[in-house]
Amino acid sequence: GPPPTPLRLNPRGTRLSLPERAYLRSLSAHVVRRALPGDAVQAWPVQALGRELLVSVVLQPVVNLVSSENINNWVLAGFRAARNRAARAAQQAQQAQQAQQA
């Protein structure tokens, strides 16, 4: 059959919608405030850098990975692989039967 379709990380590319990005920023701001010592969190550049790094490097790739299109593609890929294994097994059984009859 045709080669499998490569899985994409996000159907929209690597860009999140503005509400998604705002939510991830809010979530990461809370994580940064809890993870960094009190003195470091007081500096807004540290907050902003930590928040953006957490969103860009950790949270956005996770959200991209679990997109509904990606999950659907994985399920379909699993079904195709199972169908191909079954077809190969049936073909091998048929060849073995023909060899016995010969």
C-alpha positions in Angstrom: 0.0 0.0 0.0 1.0 3.7 0.0 3.5 4.9 2.6 2.0 6.0 5.9 1.2 9.7 6.2 3.7 11.4 8.5 2.2 12.7 11.8 2.1 16.4 12.2 2.5 18.1 15.5 -0.3 20.5 15.1 -2.9 20.9 12.3 -2.4 24.6 12.4 1.4 24.4 12.3 3.2 25.5 15.5 1.0 28.5 16.2 -1.6 28.4 19.0 -4.6 30.6 19.0 -4.5 33.7 21.1 -6.8 32.3 23.8 -4.8 29.1 24.0 -1.5 31.0 24.3 -3.0 33.4 26.9 -4.1 30.4 29.0 -0.7 28.7 28.7 1.0 32.0 29.7 -1.3 32.3 32.8 -0.6 28.7 33.7 3.1 29.1 33.3 3.2 32.3 35.3 1.8 30.4 38.3 4.3 27.6 37.8 7.2 30.1 37.6 6.0 32.0 40.7 5.9 28.7 42.6 9.2 27.3 41.2 11.5 30.2 41.6 12.7 31.7 44.9 10.9 34.8 46.1 13.8 37.2 45.2 14.0 36.0 41.6 10.2 36.2 41.0 10.1 39.9 42.0 12.1 40.8 38.9 9.7 41.1 36.0 12.3 40.2 33.4 12.8 36.9 35.2 9.1 36.3 35.4 8.6 37.1 31.7 11.5 35.0 30.5 10.5 32.0 32.7 6.9 32.3 31.6 7.8 32.5 27.9 10.3 29.7 28.1 7.9 27.4 29.8 5.2 28.1 27.3 7.5 27.8 24.2 9.7 24.9 25.3 7.3 22.7 27.4 3.6 23.6 27.3 3.2 24.4 23.6 4.8 21.2 22.3 2.7 19.1 24.7 -0.5 20.8 23.5 0.6 20.3 19.9 1.3 16.6 20.5 -2.2 15.9 21.9 -4.2 17.7 19.3 -7.3 15.8 18.2 -6.1 15.5 14.6 -2.8 13.9 15.9 -4.7 11.4 18.0 -7.0 10.5 15.1 -3.9 10.0 12.9 -2.4 7.7 15.5 -5.6 5.6 15.7 -5.8 5.4 11.9 -2.1 4.4 11.7 -2.7 1.7 14.3 -5.7 0.3 12.3 -3.7 0.4 9.1 -0.7 -1.4 10.7 -3.1 -4.1 12.1 -4.8 -4.5 8.7 -1.4 -4.8 7.0 -0.2 -7.5 9.5 -3.5 -9.4 9.0 -3.1 -9.2 5.2 0.5 -10.4 5.4 -0.5 -13.3 7.7 -3.3 -14.3 5.3 -1.0 -14.2 2.4 1.6 -16.3 4.2 -1.1 -18.9 5.2 -2.3 -19.0 1.6 1.2 -19.6 0.3 1.8 -22.3 2.9 -1.4 -24.0 1.8 -0.5 -23.8 -1.9 3.0 -25.3 -1.0 1.4 -28.2 0.8 -0.9 -28.9 -2.2 1.9 -28.9 -4.6 
